[in-house]
Amino acid sequence: MNIPRKNIIAIAAAALLTAGVLTTQPACAKRPAWAAKNEKLIAEKKIAVRTRDDIPAARLKSNLADGVVTRFESLPEFELAPGIKARAYWGKGNLVALLSLAPGAAIPKETLPAERIMVVMEGEIEQLLGDKYAAMRAVPRDEPDGTHGRTPKNEFVLLEKGAASGVKAGANGATIIEVYAPPRTDYLAKAGAPDVPAGLSLPAFPVAPTVAPGIICDLNDVQFTELQPGANSRLIGGHGAQLSFLRMDPGMSFAEHLHPEEQLMCVLRGAMDEIILDGTAAMKQGDLLYLPAPMVHGGKVGDRGCDVLDVFYPPRPDYMAKKAERDAALAAVIPADAKVELFVDGAVTKPGLIFCEGPKWLKGKLYLSSMCFDQKWNGSPARSTTLEVDPDGAYRVIQKGMQTNGLMPLADGNLAVCDMFGHRVIEMTTKGQIVRTLASTFEGKPIDGPNDIVTDVKGGIYFTDPQFTPEKKKFQPGRSVFYITPPGKLVRIIPPDDFAMPNGILLTPDGRTLLVNNTYDNEAFWNVDSDKDNWVWAYDVNDDGTVKNPRKFALLFLTPEVTERKGRTSAADGMTMDEGGGIYVTTYMGVQIFGPKGEFRGIVNTPTYPVSCCFGGDDMKTLFIVSYDKIYKIKTSVKGLKYGPK
């Protein structure tokens, strides 16, 4: 039997591991004290062993003890340049340094002695790229309100060994993370490492960098790669370092496992119990852990979730394969080179936009609501408008004086409109003329606040009513979803307060499944809790338009701030759908995209929180995203569902 040489080496490596010899050390190397216990656990728990034959013998010892949790602030601080303090930790192949830069402090121009990935965590810097300095910054997430909704930014750049580099801090200083492969010997010396080896080099590993060198990127544009259910990572890789910004859901767990790559772990937020060999160690923000290959480990995440930075040496090919799969899923609907473009800036153009909602494409134009809210979500119908937008971005008011929200094209070429503060659903022409009231009362009392809306092929209309209205005492007993039958009868199809806040609503192309999302849940500021949490829910549609068989359809990502307070608020709002049944959901985390079976495909990141979205353009292959006083757009590979006249 002809076995390839690489397989022979892998089999031999596995045999050496079973015998107690680490794959990263020559056979004559001293066995670590934990090796026997590790081998026992592998045998008892039948843990899968993955080996690789391209990791050279180590020449450097980590400054962190094997498998022992260490506080970051316990590391010695050293000065890199006037006004720049650093702490560093390292393994056998990578060094991680956190640098605090005083306002105006600078690292002089230098030639990098190793590959470096640098991420701006706070503040702003200028980074030398080639022969010019370029601004890089970190922007914190806004606490969203009626007038503010900035999304976070953490810019990063990969520079290869031999590249010119220099850093200048902005007026308010900065905090940056640097990861070097191999470790910089001058940093090691400054950090007090004993016996610093000379001439550390980077072997060739079978992975390519995830980004082009010298190009500034935003960490929040990097797609989440699912490592296992409940654990999703933004992966950045170079030739010798792999950064995994890992987000773990509350309560999820990692079974005991091992890998031939060493792992440097730092908890950025939240807490977890880390399984290390046959023990457990509590880890919280600011804790570090060095896991040498192939130490058995696992973990159980706390009720607030946990975000960590893992740095692997060498880069893990299995992670890169998972990343390629996830990137391909998104590229099937959003081209890999597509960029979010600012289509209309309502802060500078006239007549101006305030809080955009409910966009729909009809007869070659975009129609939407511009709602007026103050910072505390107090509305003003007198200052709210409904707008018509041309393909070139020019726009005009077609209606003023109603706080309209969701819009939906009708078969006759008019629009069904949610007059939210007017407690009704109306039919309106594209010139803004009210044709008739479609619904205003249920069981003799006014409806509260129609929010989002969708039509079926029979002429029926579904709408959500989350009671997001100014009246302290509501007319209806709770937040609900309604159906207007083709003859015009109003039917409540989802019981009051079954959702904490039902908001976005969609109907699949075959008309058989209704989708409803949930905006807020498990929050002190909201008076309803439900079991709907951060899911889009699906319902089977009966022949009479009512629904049955509620079930979870798509799980929405939450921001760290929400999980930290144990909330389940995704801020899911407007949704749209492509011809294949894929859905696009606007949330605090961006436009989250799912396939027709609820499988996650990716996220479109926008500079401010997206509020709603729709497909449009002559070919229906442009996704328009409305967000406060901005309208963005991005090209797609798929066509959106077309509503209105056939």
N, C-alpha and C positions, 0 to 999 in steps of 0.2 A: 504494500500500500504506500503510495507516495504522499507524504505529509509535508506541506510547505514549511520552509525553515522557520517562518514567523510563528506558526502554530507549535512547532517543536519547542521554541523558546518559551512560549506562553505556558505550555504543559510543564516544562522544567521549572518555570518560575512558581507555578502553583504547587509543585512538589516541594520546592524549597520553603514556601510559605508554611506548608503543613509541617515541615520539619522545624519551623521556628526561625527561619532566616528571612529577614526583611528584603523585599524586592528592591529597595532603594539603597541597600548596602551590600558590599562584597561579603562572601561567605565567611571571611575571617573577622568581620567586624563584631564588636561586642554586642551581645543581645541586650536589648533594653529590659529593665526590670519587669515591665508589664507584658512581655511577649508570651510567657507561659499562660497567664490568665487570658490573654487575647485568643490564643489557640484553643483553649478550653471552651470559650464562649462560641467560637466559630463552629466547633464540633457539636456542642450541646444544642445550639439554636439553629443549626444548619444554615448559617449565613452564607449567602452567595459571595464567592471570591472573584473579583475582577483584577487581573494583573496587566502589566504592560512592560515591555522590554527596552524602553527608550529613556528611562530615567537614570542618569549617571549617579555614581556614588557621591554622597554629600561631602562637601568640604567646609560647611558652615554649620554651627550649632545655633538653634533658636534661643532668643533671650527669654522665651516663655517656657515654663516647665511642661513636659509632656502631659496633656490631659488635665491640667490644673487651671481653674478659673483665676484670672488676675484682673485687678482694677486698672483701667487705663491710666488714671492719675498717679498710680504708684510708679510708673515708668519715669526715669530721670528726664528732666527737661534740658535741652541744650540749645545754643544759639547758632543759627545758620548764617545770619547776617544781622547788622544792627536793626533792631525792631522786629526780628523774625525769630520766634521761639518754636521749637519742635519737640515732639515725642515720637518714638518709633518702636515698632516691634517687627520681628522678622522670623522667617523659617529658613529652610535650606536653599530656597530658590527665589523668594520674593521678600521685599521689604516694604512695609506700610508706614508712612509718616503723616502725622497731622500737624500742619503748620498754622500758627497764629501770626498774622501779619498786622503790625500797627499801621495806622494811616500813613500812606506815602512810603512805607518801607519797600526795599527792593532787593532782589537777588540779581547780582550783576550778570551780564551776558556770559554764558559758558557753553562748552560743548558737552552734551550729555554723555556720561560714561556708560549708560545703560538705557534700555527701553523704559519709558515712563508713561503712565496713564495718570492724568491729573484731573480732579473733579473739584469744582468750586462749590463749597457747602454753605458759605455765608459771605455776603459782601460782593465786592467787585475788584477785579485785577486787570492788568494789561499783560498779555503773554506774547513774547516774541515768537513770531512764526515766520521763518525765512529771514527777511531783512526788515520786517515791519511789526509793530506791536498791534495786537488786536484785543478789543475789550472782551472779557468773559465775566459772567456774573451769576449770582444765585439770587432768586426772588422767592420770598416766602408766599405760601398760599394765603389768600384773603379769607377771613371768616365771611362767608357769603351773606349778603343782605339785599335789600331792594335796589341798591345803587352800585354795589361793589361786588366783583367776582373774579379777581385775578387768580390765575392758576400758577403753580410753582414752576420755577426754572432752576436747573442745576447744570450748568454747561461744563463740558469736559473735552479733553483733547488727548490724543495719543501722539507721542513723539518717539521716533526710533533712535537707537544708539547712534551718536555722531551728529545729531541735529543740534542746531543752535537754539539756545533757550535763555530766557530772562523773564523775570516777573516783577511787576510794579503793583503795589497795593493801591486801591482807590482811596478816596477821601475819608471813608469810614472804616478802613481796614478790611480784612478778609480772613476767612478760614478755608484752607484747602486740604484735600487729601492727595498724597502722591503715592503711587505704587511703582516700585522699580523691579525690573527683572534683567539681570540678577541684582541683588542688593548693592547699593553704592557703598564702596569701602570707606569713603570719607564720612558718610552718615554713620556707618558702623563705628568708626573711631570716635566721632563726636558723642555717640550714644554710650560709649564706654564698653564696647564689645571687646573681649579678650582675644588675643591671637587672631587678628583679622587676616584672613588669607588674601594673598595677592593674586591678581589676574583672574577674578571670577568671570566666567563666561556663560553664555546662554546657548544651550544645545538647540538643535533643530527639532521642533515638535510638529506632529501632523495636523496642525490647525492653522488657519489664516486669521489675521486680525478681523474683528467684527466691524471696524471702521477704518477709513483711510487715514493715514498719518497726516497731521497738520491741519485737519479740518475740525472746526469747533462744532460740537453736537450738544443736544440737550438730553440729559438722562431721561426726562419724562417723555421723550419721543421714542425711546427704546421700548419695544414691545415686551409684555410679560410672557415669559416662557414657563409653561407648567412643568414643574419638576415632579410633582405628584399632586393629587387632589388636595387643595387647600394651601399649597405652597407654590408661589409664582415669583419668578425672578426676572429682573432686568439685567441681562448679561452683557458685559463689556469685556472683550478679550484682545490681547495682543499676541505676540509670538511666545511670550513666556509667562504672562500673568493673566489671570481670569478673575474679574470682579463680578460677584453675584450679589446684587442688591435684592435680597430675598424678603418677600412679604409673606408671612404665615398667618393664616386665619385663626381667630380665637378657637381654642380647643382642639386644633388639629395635632397630629402626632407623626413623627418619623419613626418607623421601626428600626431596630438595631441593624446597622449596615456598616460596610467599610468600603474604602476605595484606595487605589494605589497612589493617589495624589495627596500631598499634604494640604491642610486646611487651616487658614488663619481666620478666626471668627471674632467679630465685634458686634455687640448688641447696640443697635441705634435707637430702638424704641420698644417699649413693652417688656415682657418677661416670658421666660420659659424654664422648664426643668430639663437640663441636658443630661442625657444618659451617657456616661463615660465608662466604658468597660462594664463592670457589674455594679456601678454606683450611680448616683444621681446628684447633680449640682445645680442649685438655683442660679439663674443668670438674669441680670437686669441691665438696663441702659448703662453703657460705659464698661461693661465686663468684656474681657478678652479670653480667648481660648485657643491654644495650639493643639491641633489634632494631627500627630504624625501619621504617615502611611504605615501600615494599614489598620490603625486603631479602631476597634469597634465602638460605635457611638449611635445615638438616636436622640429623640427629644419629644417632650410634651409641652405644647404652647398654652400659655395662660389665657384668661378670659378677656383680655384686651388685645390679643394678638401679639405678634412680635416681628419686628423688622431688624434684619441683621445684614452686615456686610461680610460676606465670605470671600476670601482670596485664595485661589487654588494654584498650586504649582505641581506639575505643569497644568496648562489648561485642559479641562476635561472634554474629550471628544464626545462622550455620551451627552453632555449638556449642549454641545454645539449641534449635535444631531437633533435634539429636541428644539433648539432655537430655530434651526433651518425649517423644521416642520411647521412651527408656529408662524414664522415669517412668510412661508409659502401660502398658508391659509389666508392671511391678510392680503397678500399680493393677488390672490384670485379675485378679490373684490375692489381693492384699492391698489393701483399700480405702485411698484416699489419706489419709483422716482416721483410720485405725485406729492405735491406740497400744498399745505393749507395756504390759501391766498385771501387777503382782505378784499372783499368785493365792494362793500359800502361801509364807510366810516361815518356813522350818524352823529358823531360828536363834532364834525367839521363841515358836513354837507347840509344843505337846506332841503326841506324844512326841518330836518333833524329827526333822530330816533332816540327813544328813551329805554324801553325794555321790550325787546322784540319777542314775539310769540307767534305760534300757529302758522308757519309758512306753508303755502301750497302753490304749485305751478299750474297755471290755467291759461290756455290760449296764447302761449308764448311769453307770458309774464309771470312774475312772482307776486303773490299777494300775502300780506302778513299784518299782524296787529302790532302797534307800538303802544304798549301800556305804560301808564304813568304810575310809578311807585316812588315813595320816599325811602330813606334808609331802613325804616321800621315796617316796611311793606304796607303803608297806608296808600291807597290808590286815589286817583283823581280822574273820573270819567271825562270831565271837562277838558283835560289836557291830553287825553288818550286819542289815538287815531287808528284808522285802518288805511293801509297803503298799497299802492300798485308800483312795482319796480320793473323797469325795462331791462332787457338783457345787457345793456351797457352800464347799468347801475344807477341811471337817473330814476328818480322816484317822486311820487306825488301823493297827496292825501285824497282819498275818495270818500272818507267819512270821518267826522269828528264829533265827539261828545258822548261816545259809548266806550266803556272799558271792554272791548272785544278781546277774545282770546283765540281759541282754536277755530280754524277755518277748514271747510271741505268742499271741493267742487261738486256740483250736482249735475245730473244728466242733462238738464236744460241749459247748462252754461252759466248758471248763477252759483252763488256760494251759500252754503249753510254756515252760519256764524254763531259762535257762543258769545252772547252778550252777558258776560259774567256778572257784572254788578247790576245789570238790568233784569237778572233772574229769568232769562228766557233764551231759547234758541230761535233764530230768525233766518229767513231767506233774504239774501241781499244780491243785487246786481253788481257787476264789476265796476259800475259807476257810483256805487254807494247807496243806491235807492233800496229801501226796505220794501220787499214784496209782500211778506206775510210773516206771522208768528207761527213757528212750527211746534213749540212746546213752551209752556210757562207755569203750569200748575200740575200737581199730582195729589190725588185724593183731596181736592178742594183747597190745597195750600200751595203757595208759590214754591217753585224749585229754588235752590239756594244759589249756586254759582257754577253754571255749565263751564267746563274747562277745556276738554279735548273731545274730538268728534271724528267719527268714521261712518261711511255709508256702506250698505250692502247692495247687491245687484237687483234686489226686489224693490228698492226705493226706501227701505227702512234706514233708520239712523240711530247709531249708538253714541252716547256721550257720558263722560264722567262728571260727577258733581262732588268735589272734595270740600265744599262749603268754605272755600277760601274767599270769604266776603266780609264786609265791614260790620255787619250786624252782629252784636254780641249774642242775641238769642236767634237761633236758626229756625227756619220754617219747617224743615224736614227732620226726622228723628236721628239722622246720621249721614255719614258720607256714603255715597252710593253710585251705582252705574245704572243708566236707564236705556230703554230702547223705544224709539218712536216707530210704530208699525207703519207700513205703507198707507193704510187708511187714516193714520194720524193719531192713534191711541198711544198714550204714554204708559209704559210698563217698567216697573223696577225689576231688574234682572239679577242684581247682586244685593244681598241684604245690607241694611244700614250698618256702617262701621265694621263690615267684614274686612275691609282694608283700613289701615290707619290714614292713608291719603291716596285714594285712587286718582291717577292723573292721566298718563299717556294711554292711548287705546288704538288697537289695530285689528284688522280682519285679514286672515290669510287669503291668497288669491282664489282658492276654491270656495271661500265663504263658510267653511266648516269649523274654523277655530277662531275664537276671539282671544286677543292678548291684552292684558291690563297690567300696568306697572304700579309700583307703590313708592311714593316719594319719601315720606318720613316714617320712622317707626322706632320704638324703644327710646323715646326722647323725653326729657323732663319738660321741654318747651311745648310739647304736643299732647293733647288731652285724650288721644286714642292710641292704644297699643294693639297690635294684631299679630297673627302668625304668618303674615305675608312677607315680613322682613325685606331683605334686599333682593327680591326675586321678581321677574316678570312671570305672571301667572297665565295659564292657558285654560280655556273652557271650550267644550264641544258646543256647537250651535244647533239648537233644535229647529224644526221646520217653521215654528212660529216665531223664531228670533230669540226666544229665551235660551238660557245656557245651563249646562250641567257638567259634571265631572271636573271640578277645579283641580289643577295640578301645577306643580312647579315646572317652569319652562326654561328660564335662563337666569343664572346667578350673576348679579352685578357686583363689580368690585367696589369696595368702600375706601374712602380716604383714611389715612392714619389717624387723623383727628377724630373721626367718627368712632373707629374701633377703640380708641383710647378711652372714650367716655362710655363705652359699651353700647353705643347706638347701632341702629341698622339703617341709617339714612343714606340712601344712594343719591338722593335728589333727582331720581328718575323723572323725566318730564316728557317732552314731545318725542314721538317715535315715527319712523318711516320704514318702508319695506321695499325690497327689490323684487324683480320678477320671479326670482327663484325661491322666494320665501324667506330670505335673510332679513334680519331686523337690525335697526340702527337706533340706539337708545341714548338720548342726551342725559348726562349725569355729571356730578362733581368731578368724576375721574376722566371726563371727556366723552366723546361719542363712542359708546361700546357697541361692538358689532358681533352678531351671532348668526349662525347658520339656521336653516329651516328646522333643525331638531334641537335648537338651543345651544349648540356647540359654540364656544367662544372662538372668535377669529382675530380680534385685535381692537385697538383703541385709536381713534383720531384725536390727537391732542390739540387744543386751541388755546390762544393766549388768555381768554377769559372763559368762565364756565358756559358751556353750551346750554341753551334753553330748549331749542327745538330744531328740527331739521326736515328737509324734504328733498326729493330728486327733482331735477328740472333740466332745462336746456333743450335744444332741438332734438337731440338724441336721447334725452332722459338719462344721461350718464355724467351729470354733475350733481354732487351733493351740496346743497345750500344749508348752512348752519347759522342760526341766529343766536346772538349772545349779547345781552344788554343792548348797547347802542351800536353794535357791530353786526355785519353780515359777512360771513366767510364762505368760501367755496373750495371744493377739492374734486378733481376728476376721479371717476370710478371706471372699473372694468366691466361693470354690470349695469343693466338698465333698471331704473326704478319703476314701480307700479304707476300707471297713469290713471288719474281719477278724472271724473267729469265726462263730457260728451265723447262718445266713441268715434 
